[in-house]
């Protein structure tokens, strides 16, 4: 690098810093948005929430140790008390009741029941005690093994094992899609600001030119080579250009604030943002079948479709198995009662219990049938809906892929049109200066120049927004030939 080039670079850098100017290209804007934008932070928060929801689901299959009790419980009331002869009498009772239970519980995922091991201590103290019975009295269960098992009942744990891993994997892919949506929105905000920036450049260029033309027409009017109507036309054009500059500056400020707010740019020293035109396009091909295959493999929507089908099937099974409910409860343990805690552990007694409860509707006037048929109808509706959603989703990808070649051609055409329109305006301006064309033809060339420039920027916007939309829909970067999300082993 020679000395003159180095001096020019230093002047440019320090000049930008001095005026608080921040030069950004499209990649830098997207990176800033993915790091600092409120939308990206919200996506990150949702990702964390889904992670902990998944951890909670996994923990539901592990044993857990639970301590419960009442320390103490006080009761004072008139209660019905059985007498030695079998009759009842109401007596004033004033008691302290305390209990403490420690249990280890293990859910049984394949059957939907649970098995637990418990130990329990109870204390009873009668404040109105009379007689020789020990007071306080302790009742201890040294250990108790208990099984609670639905028989032919609905097993939520079995279904959770099928749906919750899908939901978690779906959330991880949704996070990548949300970040791609952030990129897409940042691109839209980028071009909103770029449009305002280009419009200001056009307006300032037109103002300078119209000011020059006004002075030329004013000189021609003074020497009598042009009429008053021509001078007024040019003056009106000059006033319109001034108004366009004012409006363009306002639009630029509005879009600058919107861009800074969205991408989370907090640097107050960057009072002016200068965007770089993203006219270098990545060169890649998008085979339609490949795009569809990547979408099916990577998109969260396809996992959601599968999960929703499973959930509909689950609700049908729930409705069918809720008709008849049968539960088995069995336990075995050792317990004892004594006037002191140590004595409760001497010569404990066996304790067994088996209980089967059932609930079978004899006549329910079609409630169970209606519940089952409703679930079946919902399942059919979900199948139809998902089929339609898959078709619409695939059609969206087909349309988007088909647009890319058109977009590339559109960019080439509008870029060439921009150059031609600029050259035509320069020629028309020179012809105007030497008097070969009038101000009307010059204004037509000016308008075509401005429209060609805006059309080129619009073509770039369409390409880049479509590019990031395709990334979001397929979770694949065709430009760099890499997956945006890879499922962990």
C-alpha positions as CSV (number, residue, x, y, z in Angstrom):
1,X,0.0,0.0,0.0
2,X,1.5,3.4,-1.0
3,X,1.7,6.4,1.2
4,X,-1.1,8.3,-0.6
5,X,-3.6,5.4,-0.3
6,X,-2.8,5.1,3.4
7,X,-3.4,8.8,4.0
8,X,-6.7,8.6,2.2
9,X,-7.8,5.6,4.4
10,X,-6.8,7.4,7.6
11,X,-8.7,10.5,6.6
12,X,-11.8,8.5,5.8
13,X,-11.7,6.6,9.1
14,X,-11.0,9.6,11.4
15,X,-13.5,11.6,9.4
16,X,-16.2,9.0,10.0
17,X,-15.4,8.8,13.7
18,X,-15.4,12.5,14.1
19,X,-18.9,12.8,12.6
20,X,-20.2,9.8,14.5
21,X,-20.7,7.8,11.3
22,X,-20.9,4.0,11.5
23,X,-20.5,2.1,8.2
24,X,-22.4,-1.3,8.2
25,X,-22.9,-3.9,5.6
26,X,-25.8,-6.4,5.5
27,X,-23.8,-9.2,7.3
28,X,-22.8,-6.8,10.1
29,X,-26.4,-5.7,10.6
30,X,-27.6,-9.3,10.8
31,X,-24.9,-10.3,13.2
32,X,-25.8,-7.3,15.5
33,X,-29.5,-8.3,15.3
34,X,-28.8,-11.9,16.2
35,X,-26.7,-10.8,19.2
36,X,-28.5,-7.8,20.6
37,X,-32.0,-7.5,19.2
38,X,-35.0,-7.9,21.5
39,X,-36.4,-10.5,19.1
40,X,-33.2,-12.6,19.3
41,X,-33.2,-12.3,23.1
42,X,-36.8,-13.4,23.3
43,X,-36.0,-16.4,21.1
44,X,-33.1,-17.3,23.4
45,X,-35.4,-17.0,26.4
46,X,-38.0,-19.3,24.8
47,X,-35.2,-21.8,24.0
48,X,-34.2,-21.9,27.7
49,X,-37.8,-22.3,28.8
50,X,-38.2,-25.3,26.5
51,X,-35.0,-26.8,27.8
52,X,-36.2,-26.6,31.4
53,X,-39.6,-28.0,30.4
54,X,-37.8,-30.9,28.8
55,X,-35.7,-31.4,32.0
56,X,-38.9,-31.4,34.0
57,X,-40.4,-34.1,31.8
58,X,-37.2,-36.2,32.1
59,X,-37.2,-35.8,35.9
60,X,-40.8,-37.1,36.1
61,X,-39.4,-40.6,35.4
62,X,-36.8,-40.5,38.1
63,X,-37.5,-41.5,41.8
64,X,-38.1,-38.6,44.1
65,X,-37.9,-38.4,47.9
66,X,-40.7,-36.5,49.6
67,X,-41.1,-35.3,53.2
68,X,-44.6,-34.4,54.3
69,X,-46.4,-33.9,57.6
70,X,-48.1,-31.7,60.1
71,X,-46.1,-30.3,63.0
72,X,-48.2,-29.9,65.0
73,X,-52.0,-30.1,64.3
74,X,-54.3,-28.8,67.0
75,X,-58.0,-29.8,67.3
76,X,-60.6,-28.8,69.8
77,X,-64.2,-29.7,69.1
78,X,-67.2,-31.8,70.2
79,X,-67.1,-35.1,68.3
80,X,-69.0,-38.3,68.2
81,X,-67.1,-40.9,70.3
82,X,-67.9,-44.6,70.4
83,X,-68.5,-46.0,73.9
84,X,-67.5,-49.4,75.3
85,X,-71.1,-50.7,74.9
86,X,-71.2,-49.7,71.2
87,X,-73.2,-46.6,71.6
88,X,-72.1,-43.1,70.7
89,X,-71.7,-40.0,72.8
90,X,-70.6,-36.5,72.1
91,X,-67.5,-35.5,74.0
92,X,-65.3,-32.4,74.2
93,X,-62.0,-33.3,72.6
94,X,-58.8,-31.2,72.7
95,X,-55.9,-32.9,71.0
96,X,-52.5,-32.4,69.4
97,X,-52.0,-34.5,66.3
98,X,-48.6,-34.6,64.6
99,X,-47.3,-36.7,61.8
100,X,-44.3,-37.0,59.6
101,X,-43.9,-39.1,56.5
102,X,-40.8,-39.8,54.4
103,X,-41.4,-41.5,51.1
104,X,-39.4,-42.6,48.1
105,X,-41.6,-42.7,45.0
106,X,-40.7,-44.3,41.6
107,X,-43.1,-43.9,38.7
108,X,-43.5,-46.9,36.4
109,X,-43.6,-45.6,32.9
110,X,-44.5,-48.8,31.0
111,X,-47.7,-49.4,33.2
112,X,-48.5,-45.9,34.4
113,X,-48.5,-46.7,38.0
114,X,-46.0,-46.0,40.8
115,X,-44.3,-47.8,43.6
116,X,-43.2,-46.2,46.8
117,X,-41.3,-47.0,50.0
118,X,-42.4,-45.0,53.0
119,X,-41.7,-44.5,56.7
120,X,-44.1,-42.7,59.0
121,X,-44.3,-41.4,62.6
122,X,-47.5,-40.2,64.2
123,X,-48.1,-38.6,67.6
124,X,-51.4,-38.2,69.4
125,X,-51.7,-36.2,72.6
126,X,-55.0,-35.9,74.4
127,X,-55.2,-32.7,76.6
128,X,-58.4,-34.2,78.3
129,X,-56.7,-37.5,79.1
130,X,-58.1,-39.7,81.8
131,X,-57.3,-43.3,82.6
132,X,-54.2,-45.5,82.2
133,X,-53.7,-45.3,78.4
134,X,-50.3,-43.9,77.4
135,X,-50.4,-40.2,76.7
136,X,-48.9,-39.1,74.3
137,X,-49.3,-42.1,72.1
138,X,-47.0,-42.8,69.1
139,X,-47.7,-44.9,66.0
140,X,-44.7,-45.7,63.8
141,X,-44.6,-47.4,60.4
142,X,-41.1,-48.7,60.1
143,X,-41.4,-49.2,56.4
144,X,-44.2,-49.6,53.9
145,X,-43.9,-50.7,50.3
146,X,-46.9,-49.6,48.3
147,X,-48.0,-50.2,44.7
148,X,-50.7,-48.1,43.0
149,X,-51.5,-49.3,39.5
150,X,-54.3,-48.5,37.1
151,X,-55.5,-51.7,35.4
152,X,-56.1,-51.2,31.6
153,X,-56.1,-47.4,32.3
154,X,-54.7,-44.5,30.3
155,X,-50.9,-44.2,30.7
156,X,-49.8,-40.6,30.4
157,X,-46.2,-41.5,31.0
158,X,-46.1,-43.8,28.0
159,X,-47.5,-41.1,25.7
160,X,-45.2,-38.4,27.1
161,X,-42.2,-40.6,26.1
162,X,-43.4,-40.4,22.5
163,X,-44.5,-36.7,22.3
164,X,-42.1,-34.8,24.7
165,X,-38.8,-35.6,22.9
166,X,-40.4,-34.5,19.7
167,X,-41.6,-31.3,21.3
168,X,-38.1,-30.6,22.6
169,X,-36.4,-31.3,19.3
170,X,-39.1,-29.1,17.7
171,X,-38.2,-26.3,20.0
172,X,-34.5,-26.5,19.2
173,X,-35.3,-26.2,15.5
174,X,-37.8,-23.5,16.1
175,X,-35.0,-21.5,17.8
176,X,-32.9,-21.7,14.6
177,X,-35.9,-20.7,12.5
178,X,-36.6,-17.8,14.8
179,X,-33.0,-16.6,14.4
180,X,-33.4,-16.9,10.6
181,X,-36.6,-14.9,11.0
182,X,-34.5,-12.3,12.8
183,X,-32.1,-12.2,9.9
184,X,-35.0,-11.8,7.5
185,X,-36.5,-8.9,9.5
186,X,-33.1,-7.3,9.9
187,X,-32.7,-7.5,6.2
188,X,-36.1,-5.8,5.7
189,X,-35.1,-3.0,8.2
190,X,-31.7,-2.7,6.5
191,X,-33.3,-2.1,3.1
192,X,-35.9,0.3,4.6
193,X,-33.0,2.4,5.8
194,X,-31.0,1.9,2.6
195,X,-34.1,3.1,0.6
196,X,-34.2,6.2,2.7
197,X,-30.4,6.7,2.3
198,X,-30.6,6.3,-1.5
199,X,-33.7,8.6,-1.6
200,X,-31.7,11.3,0.3
201,X,-28.8,10.9,-2.1
202,X,-31.1,11.2,-5.0
203,X,-32.9,14.2,-3.5
204,X,-29.6,16.0,-2.7
205,X,-28.3,15.3,-6.2
206,X,-31.5,16.6,-7.8
207,X,-31.5,19.7,-5.6
208,X,-27.9,20.5,-6.6
209,X,-28.7,20.0,-10.3
210,X,-32.0,21.9,-10.2
211,X,-30.2,24.7,-8.4
212,X,-27.7,24.8,-11.2
213,X,-30.4,24.6,-13.9
214,X,-32.4,27.4,-12.1
215,X,-29.3,29.7,-12.3
216,X,-28.8,28.9,-16.0
217,X,-32.5,29.6,-16.7
218,X,-32.4,32.7,-14.7
219,X,-29.4,33.9,-16.8
220,X,-31.1,33.0,-20.0
221,X,-34.2,34.9,-18.9
222,X,-32.2,38.0,-18.1
223,X,-30.7,38.0,-21.6
224,X,-34.1,37.2,-23.1
225,X,-33.3,33.7,-24.6
226,X,-36.0,32.0,-22.5
227,X,-39.5,32.9,-21.4
228,X,-41.0,33.6,-17.9
229,X,-42.9,30.3,-18.0
230,X,-39.7,28.3,-18.4
231,X,-38.1,30.1,-15.5
232,X,-41.1,29.6,-13.2
233,X,-41.2,25.9,-14.2
234,X,-37.5,25.5,-13.2
235,X,-38.1,27.5,-10.0
236,X,-41.0,25.3,-9.1
237,X,-38.8,22.2,-9.7
238,X,-36.2,23.7,-7.4
239,X,-38.7,24.2,-4.6
240,X,-40.0,20.7,-5.0
241,X,-36.4,19.4,-4.8
242,X,-35.9,21.3,-1.5
243,X,-39.1,19.8,-0.1
244,X,-38.0,16.3,-1.2
245,X,-34.6,16.8,0.6
246,X,-36.5,17.8,3.8
247,X,-38.8,14.8,3.6
248,X,-35.9,12.4,2.7
249,X,-33.9,13.6,5.8
250,X,-37.0,13.0,8.0
251,X,-37.5,9.5,6.5
252,X,-33.8,8.7,7.0
253,X,-34.0,9.7,10.7
254,X,-37.1,7.6,11.2
255,X,-35.7,4.5,9.6
256,X,-32.4,5.0,11.4
257,X,-34.1,4.9,14.7
258,X,-36.2,1.9,13.6
259,X,-33.0,0.0,12.5
260,X,-31.1,0.8,15.6
261,X,-34.0,-0.2,17.9
262,X,-34.5,-3.5,16.1
263,X,-30.9,-4.6,16.0
264,X,-30.2,-3.4,19.5
265,X,-27.6,-0.9,18.6
266,X,-27.0,1.2,21.8
267,X,-23.8,3.1,20.7
268,X,-24.9,6.7,21.0
269,X,-21.8,7.9,19.2
270,X,-23.0,6.5,16.0
271,X,-25.3,9.4,15.2
272,X,-25.2,8.5,11.5
273,X,-25.3,5.1,9.9
274,X,-24.0,4.6,6.4
275,X,-25.1,1.3,4.8
276,X,-23.1,-0.5,2.1
277,X,-25.0,-1.6,-0.9
278,X,-25.1,-5.5,-0.9
279,X,-24.6,-5.9,-4.6
280,X,-22.3,-8.9,-4.4
281,X,-24.6,-11.9,-4.7
282,X,-23.8,-15.4,-3.7
283,X,-23.6,-17.9,-6.5
284,X,-25.5,-21.1,-5.8
285,X,-28.1,-23.5,-7.3
286,X,-31.2,-24.6,-5.6
287,X,-32.6,-28.0,-6.9
288,X,-36.2,-28.1,-6.0
289,X,-36.3,-31.7,-4.8
290,X,-33.2,-31.0,-2.6
291,X,-34.9,-27.9,-1.0
292,X,-38.0,-30.0,-0.3
293,X,-36.0,-32.8,1.2
294,X,-34.0,-30.4,3.5
295,X,-37.3,-28.8,4.6
296,X,-38.7,-32.2,5.5
297,X,-35.6,-33.2,7.4
298,X,-34.9,-30.0,9.2
299,X,-38.0,-27.9,9.7
300,X,-39.7,-27.9,13.1
301,X,-43.1,-27.9,11.2
302,X,-42.7,-31.5,10.1
303,X,-41.9,-32.6,13.7
304,X,-45.0,-30.6,14.8
305,X,-47.1,-32.4,12.3
306,X,-46.0,-35.8,13.6
307,X,-46.5,-34.6,17.2
308,X,-50.0,-33.3,16.6
309,X,-51.0,-36.6,15.0
310,X,-49.7,-38.5,18.1
311,X,-51.5,-36.1,20.4
312,X,-54.8,-36.7,18.5
313,X,-54.2,-40.5,18.7
314,X,-53.5,-40.1,22.4
315,X,-56.8,-38.2,23.1
316,X,-58.7,-41.0,21.3
317,X,-57.1,-43.6,23.6
318,X,-57.7,-41.4,26.7
319,X,-61.4,-41.2,25.8
320,X,-61.8,-44.9,25.3
321,X,-59.9,-46.0,28.5
322,X,-61.7,-43.5,30.7
323,X,-65.0,-45.3,30.2
324,X,-64.0,-48.1,32.7
325,X,-61.6,-47.3,35.5
326,X,-60.1,-50.0,37.7
327,X,-57.2,-49.3,40.1
328,X,-55.1,-51.7,42.2
329,X,-53.5,-50.6,45.4
330,X,-51.4,-53.0,47.5
331,X,-49.0,-52.5,50.3
332,X,-46.9,-54.4,52.9
333,X,-45.2,-53.0,55.9
334,X,-44.3,-53.1,59.6
335,X,-45.9,-50.8,62.2
336,X,-46.4,-50.5,65.9
337,X,-47.9,-48.3,68.6
338,X,-46.4,-47.4,72.0
339,X,-46.1,-44.6,74.6
340,X,-42.6,-43.7,73.5
341,X,-40.8,-43.5,70.2
342,X,-38.2,-46.2,70.9
343,X,-40.9,-48.7,72.0
344,X,-42.6,-48.4,68.6
345,X,-39.7,-50.1,67.0
346,X,-39.9,-53.2,69.3
347,X,-41.7,-56.3,67.9
348,X,-43.5,-54.5,65.0
349,X,-46.6,-55.9,63.5
350,X,-47.1,-56.9,59.9
351,X,-49.4,-54.7,57.9
352,X,-50.8,-55.7,54.5
353,X,-53.4,-54.1,52.4
354,X,-54.9,-54.9,49.0
355,X,-57.6,-52.8,47.4
356,X,-59.2,-52.9,44.0
357,X,-61.5,-50.1,43.1
358,X,-63.5,-49.9,39.9
359,X,-65.9,-47.5,38.2
360,X,-68.1,-48.9,35.4
361,X,-70.9,-46.8,34.0
362,X,-74.0,-48.9,33.5
363,X,-76.2,-46.3,31.9
364,X,-74.6,-43.0,31.0
365,X,-77.0,-42.0,28.2
366,X,-74.3,-41.9,25.6
367,X,-71.7,-39.7,27.4
368,X,-68.8,-42.2,26.9
369,X,-69.7,-42.8,23.2
370,X,-70.0,-39.0,22.6
371,X,-66.6,-38.4,24.3
372,X,-65.0,-41.1,22.1
373,X,-66.6,-40.0,18.9
374,X,-65.6,-36.4,19.6
375,X,-62.0,-37.5,20.0
376,X,-62.1,-39.6,16.8
377,X,-63.6,-36.6,14.9
378,X,-60.9,-34.3,16.2
379,X,-58.3,-36.8,15.1
380,X,-59.8,-36.9,11.6
381,X,-59.9,-33.1,11.5
382,X,-56.3,-32.9,12.5
383,X,-55.3,-35.4,9.8
384,X,-57.1,-33.3,7.1
385,X,-55.7,-30.1,8.5
386,X,-52.1,-31.4,8.6
387,X,-52.4,-32.7,5.0
388,X,-53.5,-29.3,3.8
389,X,-50.7,-27.5,5.8
390,X,-48.1,-29.8,4.4
391,X,-49.3,-29.1,0.8
392,X,-49.3,-25.3,1.5
393,X,-45.9,-25.5,3.0
394,X,-44.4,-27.4,0.1
395,X,-46.1,-25.1,-2.4
396,X,-44.5,-22.1,-0.5
397,X,-41.0,-23.7,-1.0
398,X,-41.7,-24.5,-4.7
399,X,-42.8,-20.9,-5.4
400,X,-39.8,-19.5,-3.6
401,X,-37.3,-21.7,-5.4
402,X,-38.9,-20.9,-8.7
403,X,-38.5,-17.2,-8.0
404,X,-34.7,-17.2,-7.5
405,X,-33.8,-17.4,-11.2
406,X,-36.3,-14.6,-11.9
407,X,-34.8,-12.5,-9.1
408,X,-31.2,-13.0,-10.5
409,X,-32.3,-11.9,-14.0
410,X,-34.3,-9.0,-12.5
411,X,-31.2,-7.8,-10.7
412,X,-29.1,-8.0,-13.8
413,X,-31.7,-6.1,-15.8
414,X,-32.3,-3.4,-13.2
415,X,-28.6,-2.9,-12.6
416,X,-28.0,-2.4,-16.3
417,X,-31.1,-0.1,-16.5
418,X,-29.7,1.9,-13.7
419,X,-26.4,2.5,-15.5
420,X,-28.1,3.3,-18.8
421,X,-30.6,5.7,-17.1
422,X,-27.7,7.5,-15.4
423,X,-25.8,7.8,-18.6
424,X,-28.9,9.0,-20.5
425,X,-29.4,11.7,-17.8
426,X,-25.8,12.9,-18.2
427,X,-26.3,13.1,-22.0
428,X,-29.6,14.9,-21.6
429,X,-28.1,17.3,-19.1
430,X,-25.3,18.2,-21.5
431,X,-27.8,18.6,-24.4
432,X,-29.9,20.9,-22.2
433,X,-26.9,23.0,-21.3
434,X,-26.1,23.6,-25.0
435,X,-29.8,24.2,-25.7
436,X,-30.6,21.1,-27.8
437,X,-33.5,19.9,-25.5
438,X,-35.9,21.7,-23.2
439,X,-36.4,21.4,-19.4
440,X,-39.3,19.0,-19.9
441,X,-37.2,16.3,-21.6
442,X,-34.5,16.8,-19.0
443,X,-37.0,16.2,-16.2
444,X,-38.2,13.0,-18.0
445,X,-34.6,11.7,-18.0
446,X,-34.2,12.7,-14.4
447,X,-37.3,10.8,-13.4
448,X,-36.3,7.7,-15.3
449,X,-32.8,7.9,-13.6
450,X,-34.4,8.0,-10.2
451,X,-36.9,5.2,-10.9
452,X,-34.1,3.0,-12.4
453,X,-32.0,3.4,-9.2
454,X,-35.0,2.6,-6.9
455,X,-35.9,-0.4,-9.0
456,X,-32.4,-1.8,-8.7
457,X,-32.5,-1.4,-4.9
458,X,-35.9,-3.0,-4.9
459,X,-34.6,-6.0,-6.8
460,X,-31.7,-6.4,-4.3
461,X,-34.3,-6.3,-1.5
462,X,-36.4,-9.0,-3.1
463,X,-33.3,-11.3,-3.6
464,X,-31.9,-11.0,-0.1
465,X,-35.3,-11.3,1.7
466,X,-36.1,-14.3,-0.4
467,X,-32.7,-15.8,0.4
468,X,-33.1,-15.6,4.2
469,X,-36.7,-16.8,3.8
470,X,-35.4,-19.9,2.0
471,X,-32.9,-20.4,4.8
472,X,-35.7,-20.2,7.4
473,X,-37.9,-22.6,5.5
474,X,-35.2,-25.3,4.9
475,X,-32.7,-24.6,7.7
476,X,-30.1,-24.9,5.0
477,X,-27.5,-22.4,3.7
478,X,-27.3,-23.0,0.0
479,X,-24.7,-20.3,-0.5
480,X,-22.2,-22.0,1.9
481,X,-23.6,-25.5,1.4
482,X,-24.1,-26.3,5.1
483,X,-26.9,-27.2,7.5
484,X,-28.0,-24.4,9.8
485,X,-29.1,-27.0,12.4
486,X,-27.7,-30.5,13.2
487,X,-29.5,-32.8,15.5
488,X,-27.3,-33.8,18.5
489,X,-26.3,-37.4,18.8
